[in-house]
Amino acid sequence: MGDTLPALSIPVLVFASGIYAACRTWWRRRHPAPPSPYTHQAARLAERAMLVDAEQIVDGAYASLGTLYTGPTATDTRIAATRVAPGAAAHEDDDRPAPAPAQTN
């Protein structure tokens, strides 16, 4: 009688796990899982979004620093980084008077 309970527990465990598997399969058929975020399509979409963000960063940097590489043009004579016109003395924006021009004899 002492061996009957362990001997019957094994078939009951197998039967219960079979019923659990059948119920889980039935549930998954009725309620499918959402698509995985790790699919090839999701990877392609993430790559495109990353490229768009990188293009925006590069375009913004070129828009703000482009005059440093190309130089000022005739229509754009003010450098945005310094707010000083090319060829203008820096002391014009200061409150200090301009130095006297050097006299030649």
VODREN-864553 format. One record per residue: residue number from 1; x, y, z of N, C-alpha, C, CB in turn. Coordinates in pm, 1 decimal, m for minus. Glycine has a CB too. Layout:
BEGIN
NUM,X,Y,Z,X,Y,Z,X,Y,Z,X,Y,Z .
...
//
This chain:
BEGIN
1,81.8,m118.5,0.0,0.0,0.0,0.0,86.4,125.1,0.0,m93.2,m0.3,119.3 .
2,207.7,118.3,54.9,296.0,233.2,60.3,348.3,271.2,m77.9,411.7,205.1,153.4 .
3,353.2,174.3,m173.8,405.0,204.1,m307.2,294.4,241.7,m404.6,481.8,85.3,m360.9 .
4,169.7,231.2,m364.4,58.2,258.2,m455.0,49.1,407.7,m488.6,m74.0,209.8,m392.6 .
5,62.9,491.3,m389.5,51.7,635.5,m413.2,161.2,687.2,m506.9,57.7,710.7,m280.8 .
6,289.2,655.7,m486.1,390.1,701.0,m582.9,371.0,638.0,m720.6,529.6,669.2,m531.4 .
7,321.7,516.4,m726.5,301.4,450.7,m855.8,186.3,516.0,m932.8,273.3,300.6,m835.9 .
8,83.2,563.5,m865.9,m28.6,628.6,m933.1,m3.4,777.4,m959.2,m154.1,612.0,m850.7 .
9,89.7,836.3,m887.4,114.4,979.0,m906.2,182.1,1007.3,m1040.8,200.6,1032.8,m791.8 .
10,259.3,913.9,m1090.7,326.1,935.6,m1219.7,225.1,941.0,m1333.8,429.0,824.5,m1246.1 .
11,131.4,845.3,m1348.0,32.8,858.3,m1455.8,m56.8,980.6,m1439.2,m52.8,733.7,m1462.6 .
12,m90.0,1018.2,m1316.7,m172.6,1136.4,m1294.1,m96.4,1262.0,m1337.8,m214.1,1146.7,m1144.7 .
13,31.8,1267.4,m1308.5,113.8,1381.4,m1348.9,123.6,1390.7,m1501.3,254.1,1370.7,m1287.3 .
14,140.9,1277.7,m1568.5,147.8,1277.4,m1714.8,13.2,1319.3,m1773.6,188.7,1137.6,m1767.6 .
15,m96.1,1269.1,m1718.0,m229.1,1303.1,m1766.1,m257.8,1453.0,m1745.4,m335.1,1217.3,m1694.1 .
16,m221.2,1506.4,m1629.9,m245.4,1647.2,m1600.4,m161.5,1736.5,m1691.7,m214.2,1677.4,m1453.0 .
17,m37.8,1698.0,m1718.8,44.5,1780.2,m1807.6,m8.4,1774.9,m1950.8,191.3,1733.7,m1803.4 .
18,m66.2,1661.3,m1994.3,m127.5,1652.5,m2126.7,m248.8,1742.0,m2137.7,m166.4,1509.4,m2157.7 .
19,m332.2,1743.8,m2033.6,m450.3,1830.6,m2034.7,m406.8,1977.7,m2034.5,m542.0,1800.5,m1912.1 .
20,m303.8,2008.9,m1958.2,m252.5,2146.0,m1955.7,m201.9,2186.6,m2093.9,m139.7,2159.8,m1851.2 .
21,m128.3,2099.2,m2161.7,m76.5,2130.4,m2295.1,m190.2,2149.4,m2395.1,17.9,2019.1,m2343.2 .
22,m293.5,2064.5,m2385.9,m407.7,2077.1,m2477.6,m482.0,2208.4,m2452.9,m504.3,1957.2,m2461.2 .
23,m502.6,2244.7,m2329.1,m570.7,2370.3,m2297.2,m488.4,2490.4,m2340.1,m600.3,2378.5,m2147.8 .
24,m358.6,2482.3,m2322.2,m272.5,2593.5,m2363.5,m272.8,2609.6,m2515.3,m128.9,2571.6,m2313.1 .
25,m270.5,2498.8,m2587.7,m276.2,2504.7,m2733.2,m408.8,2564.6,m2779.2,m257.0,2364.7,m2793.5 .
26,m518.2,2521.7,m2717.9,m649.5,2575.1,m2752.7,m653.0,2725.7,m2725.6,m761.2,2502.5,m2672.9 .
27,m599.4,2770.3,m2611.5,m599.5,2911.2,m2575.4,m515.7,2992.9,m2673.6,m547.1,2929.5,m2432.9 .
28,m400.1,2941.2,m2713.1,m313.6,3013.2,m2806.1,m376.2,3023.8,m2945.2,m177.9,2944.3,m2815.3 .
29,m454.2,2926.2,m2983.9,m522.0,2934.9,m3113.5,m630.2,3041.8,m3110.4,m583.0,2799.2,m3151.9 .
30,m697.1,3057.0,m2999.2,m803.2,3156.9,m2986.7,m746.9,3296.8,m2960.9,m898.6,3118.0,m2874.2 .
31,m633.0,3304.7,m2895.7,m570.6,3432.3,m2860.0,m424.8,3431.0,m2905.4,m580.6,3458.8,m2706.4 .
32,m399.9,3461.0,m3032.6,m261.4,3456.7,m3080.3,m176.6,3567.9,m3017.8,m257.9,3468.0,m3233.0 .
33,m48.9,3541.4,m3007.1,44.4,3637.8,m2949.4,67.2,3751.9,m3047.5,178.4,3569.7,m2912.8 .
34,95.9,3870.9,m2998.7,127.4,3981.9,m3089.2,256.7,3952.2,m3164.4,139.7,4115.4,m3010.9 .
35,275.8,4016.3,m3278.2,397.6,3990.1,m3354.0,522.0,4032.1,m3275.5,393.0,4063.1,m3488.3 .
36,627.4,3961.3,m3297.0,751.5,3987.1,m3225.6,815.8,4115.5,m3275.6,848.1,3869.4,m3241.2 .
37,872.1,4194.5,m3185.9,939.8,4315.3,m3231.3,1074.7,4286.2,m3295.8,958.5,4409.9,m3115.8 .
38,1118.8,4163.0,m3295.5,1249.8,4127.1,m3348.4,1241.1,4065.1,m3487.0,1319.1,4031.8,m3254.2 .
39,1141.0,4102.2,m3563.8,1127.9,4049.8,m3699.0,1215.5,4130.2,m3794.3,980.8,4052.7,m3744.8 .
40,1230.5,4080.6,m3915.6,1311.3,4151.2,m4015.2,1247.7,4284.9,m4051.9,1329.0,4064.7,m4141.1 .
41,1114.9,4287.7,m4059.8,1047.2,4412.8,m4094.6,1070.3,4517.9,m3987.0,896.4,4389.4,m4114.2 .
42,1061.9,4478.8,m3861.0,1085.6,4574.3,m3752.8,1229.8,4624.4,m3755.9,1054.4,4510.1,m3616.3 .
43,1323.4,4537.7,m3788.6,1463.3,4580.5,m3797.6,1483.2,4679.0,m3911.8,1555.3,4459.5,m3816.4 .
44,1417.6,4655.0,m4026.0,1428.9,4748.2,m4138.2,1366.2,4883.1,m4104.3,1362.6,4689.6,m4263.1 .
45,1251.4,4882.2,m4038.1,1187.5,5008.0,m4000.1,1272.2,5086.2,m3900.3,1049.6,4981.3,m3941.2 .
46,1332.9,5014.8,m3805.4,1419.5,5082.0,m3708.5,1542.7,5139.5,m3777.4,1461.4,4984.9,m3597.0 .
47,1595.9,5068.5,m3876.1,1711.9,5118.9,m3949.6,1676.4,5244.4,m4028.5,1766.4,5011.2,m4043.9 .
48,1559.8,5244.6,m4091.4,1517.0,5364.1,m4164.8,1497.9,5482.9,m4071.9,1387.4,5336.4,m4240.4 .
49,1437.5,5458.9,m3956.3,1416.9,5567.6,m3859.9,1550.5,5621.8,m3811.5,1332.7,5519.2,m3740.2 .
50,1647.0,5533.1,m3789.5,1778.7,5576.3,m3745.3,1847.9,5659.0,m3854.1,1864.8,5454.7,m3707.5 .
51,1834.1,5619.5,m3980.8,1894.5,5695.2,m4089.9,1830.4,5832.8,m4104.4,1882.4,5617.9,m4220.7 .
52,1698.6,5841.7,m4087.1,1630.4,5970.8,m4094.7,1679.2,6061.9,m3982.6,1476.9,5952.5,m4086.6 .
53,1693.1,6007.6,m3861.8,1743.2,6088.3,m3750.3,1886.3,6135.1,m3776.3,1736.9,6008.3,m3619.2 .
54,1969.5,6046.8,m3830.6,2108.1,6084.3,m3859.4,2113.1,6192.1,m3967.0,2189.5,5961.3,m3903.5 .
55,2028.3,6181.8,m4069.0,2025.0,6283.6,m4173.5,1982.3,6419.1,m4116.6,1929.9,6241.0,m4286.3 .
56,1886.0,6419.1,m4025.5,1842.5,6544.3,m3964.4,1953.9,6607.6,m3881.4,1719.6,6520.6,m3877.2 .
57,2029.8,6525.7,m3811.6,2140.3,6577.4,m3730.7,2247.4,6638.0,m3820.6,2200.9,6465.6,m3642.9 .
58,2282.4,6566.0,m3928.0,2385.3,6616.3,m4019.5,2337.6,6741.9,m4090.7,2423.4,6508.9,m4122.3 .
59,2213.0,6744.7,m4134.9,2160.5,6863.4,m4202.6,2157.1,6983.4,m4108.8,2020.3,6835.9,m4257.5 .
60,2118.6,6961.1,m3984.5,2117.3,7070.9,m3887.3,2256.9,7122.5,m3858.3,2051.9,7026.1,m3758.0 .
61,2353.2,7031.6,m3847.3,2490.7,7073.6,m3822.8,2546.2,7149.6,m3942.6,2579.0,6952.4,m3791.5 .
62,2515.5,7103.4,m4062.9,2565.8,7172.7,m4181.4,2499.4,7310.2,m4197.2,2541.7,7087.3,m4307.2 .
63,2371.8,7319.0,m4160.8,2303.0,7447.2,m4170.8,2363.8,7549.9,m4075.8,2154.0,7430.0,m4141.3 .
64,2404.6,7506.0,m3957.9,2459.8,7601.7,m3862.4,2609.7,7623.4,m3879.6,2431.8,7555.4,m3722.2 .
65,2682.8,7526.7,m3932.5,2827.2,7540.3,m3945.1,2875.6,7540.6,m4089.3,2894.4,7430.0,m3870.7 .
66,2785.2,7543.8,m4185.0,2823.8,7535.1,m4325.4,2909.0,7650.2,m4372.4,2703.1,7527.0,m4410.0 .
67,2887.6,7770.2,m4316.2,2967.3,7884.8,m4359.8,3112.8,7872.9,m4317.4,2908.5,8013.1,m4304.7 .
68,3141.2,7792.6,m4216.9,3279.9,7770.9,m4178.1,3355.9,7692.9,m4284.4,3286.4,7697.7,m4045.1 .
69,3285.4,7609.9,m4358.7,3349.6,7528.1,m4462.1,3348.3,7596.2,m4598.3,3280.9,7393.0,m4472.0 .
70,3240.2,7663.6,m4631.9,3228.7,7723.2,m4764.7,3268.7,7869.4,m4766.8,3088.2,7709.0,m4815.4 .
71,3271.8,7935.1,m4655.7,3302.9,8077.0,m4650.4,3177.5,8158.2,m4674.4,3410.7,8113.2,m4752.8 .
72,3180.5,8286.7,m4637.5,3061.6,8370.6,m4656.3,3039.2,8400.5,m4804.7,3075.4,8502.5,m4577.1 .
73,2914.9,8409.2,m4841.5,2879.1,8442.7,m4978.9,2838.1,8588.8,m4985.6,2765.4,8351.4,m5030.8 .
74,2808.1,8636.2,m5105.3,2770.8,8776.0,m5120.9,2638.2,8806.5,m5052.5,2762.9,8812.1,m5268.1 .
75,2545.2,8712.6,m5051.7,2415.3,8736.1,m4988.7,2421.1,8717.5,m4838.2,2310.9,8643.3,m5047.5 .
76,2514.5,8638.2,m4790.3,2526.0,8610.7,m4646.9,2660.6,8663.3,m4599.1,2511.3,8457.3,m4616.5 .
77,2663.6,8787.6,m4554.4,2790.7,8847.5,m4514.0,2812.1,8842.5,m4364.3,2797.8,8990.0,m4560.9 .
78,2719.2,8789.6,m4288.4,2736.7,8778.7,m4144.1,2758.1,8632.9,m4108.6,2614.8,8836.9,m4067.8 .
79,2858.3,8606.2,m4029.3,2884.2,8470.9,m3981.4,2800.2,8451.2,m3856.1,3037.6,8447.0,m3952.7 .
80,2716.5,8350.1,m3856.3,2620.4,8331.6,m3746.9,2688.4,8298.7,m3615.1,2522.4,8221.7,m3781.7 .
81,2804.3,8234.9,m3619.0,2868.3,8193.8,m3494.7,2922.9,8312.3,m3416.6,2979.8,8096.0,m3523.6 .
82,2970.5,8415.7,m3485.4,3031.1,8529.1,m3416.1,2946.9,8655.1,m3421.3,3165.3,8557.5,m3474.0 .
83,2851.1,8663.0,m3511.4,2764.7,8778.1,m3531.2,2845.4,8903.9,m3568.8,2682.7,8803.7,m3404.8 .
84,2957.1,8882.9,m3634.9,3041.1,8993.7,m3678.3,3056.4,8981.4,m3828.2,3180.4,8993.7,m3606.0 .
85,3041.2,9092.2,m3897.2,3058.5,9090.4,m4041.8,3205.2,9067.1,m4074.4,3008.2,9222.3,m4105.4 .
86,3233.9,8994.1,m4180.2,3373.2,8971.9,m4215.0,3442.2,9104.6,m4246.5,3384.0,8875.9,m4334.4 .
87,3562.0,9122.4,m4195.8,3637.7,9244.9,m4219.8,3609.1,9353.2,m4117.9,3608.3,9297.0,m4356.8 .
88,3506.7,9338.4,m4036.8,3474.2,9439.2,m3935.5,3560.9,9417.0,m3813.5,3324.0,9434.2,m3897.3 .
89,3597.5,9525.2,m3748.2,3678.2,9513.9,m3628.1,3591.5,9469.2,m3512.7,3747.3,9646.6,m3595.4 .
90,3649.1,9393.8,m3423.2,3574.0,9342.5,m3309.7,3540.1,9451.7,m3210.6,3651.7,9233.4,m3240.8 .
91,3615.8,9564.2,m3210.7,3591.5,9669.1,m3112.3,3467.5,9751.4,m3144.3,3711.4,9759.9,m3103.2 .
92,3409.2,9738.7,m3259.8,3290.9,9816.9,m3293.9,3171.0,9780.1,m3206.6,3256.0,9797.3,m3440.6 .
93,3164.3,9656.3,m3163.0,3053.8,9612.9,m3077.9,3079.7,9644.0,m2931.2,3029.5,9464.3,m3095.5 .
94,3203.0,9675.7,m2896.2,3237.5,9703.7,m2756.6,3199.6,9846.8,m2721.0,3388.2,9680.2,m2731.4 .
95,3200.3,9877.3,m2591.5,3176.3,10013.2,m2544.6,3304.2,10096.0,m2544.4,3115.9,10010.7,m2405.1 .
96,3417.5,10031.4,m2562.8,3545.5,10101.5,m2562.2,3564.0,10178.2,m2692.1,3661.5,10002.8,m2541.4 .
97,3631.1,10289.0,m2686.1,3657.3,10363.2,m2810.9,3758.3,10288.5,m2896.9,3709.1,10506.1,m2780.2 .
98,3751.7,10314.8,m3023.3,3843.9,10251.1,m3116.6,3981.5,10313.1,m3100.4,3794.2,10264.8,m3262.7 .
99,4087.5,10234.5,m3117.2,4221.7,10291.4,m3105.8,4248.4,10389.0,m3220.2,4328.0,10179.5,m3105.0 .
100,4329.5,10486.7,m3191.8,4363.7,10586.7,m3292.6,4447.8,10522.7,m3401.3,4438.7,10705.9,m3229.4 .
101,4425.7,10562.6,m3524.7,4507.2,10505.2,m3632.2,4652.7,10547.5,m3619.2,4452.7,10547.0,m3769.1 .
102,4739.6,10462.0,m3661.0,4883.1,10489.1,m3650.8,4920.9,10596.5,m3752.7,4966.6,10359.0,m3673.7 .
103,5002.6,10691.6,m3709.9,5045.5,10799.7,m3798.7,5180.9,10763.6,m3859.6,5053.6,10935.4,m3721.9 .
104,5190.3,10788.1,m3984.9,5315.2,10761.5,m4053.2,5379.1,10894.7,m4092.7,5292.5,10671.0,m4177.7 .
105,5507.0,10908.1,m4081.2,5578.1,11032.0,m4118.0,5654.2,11014.3,m4241.8,5670.5,11077.0,m4009.5 .
//
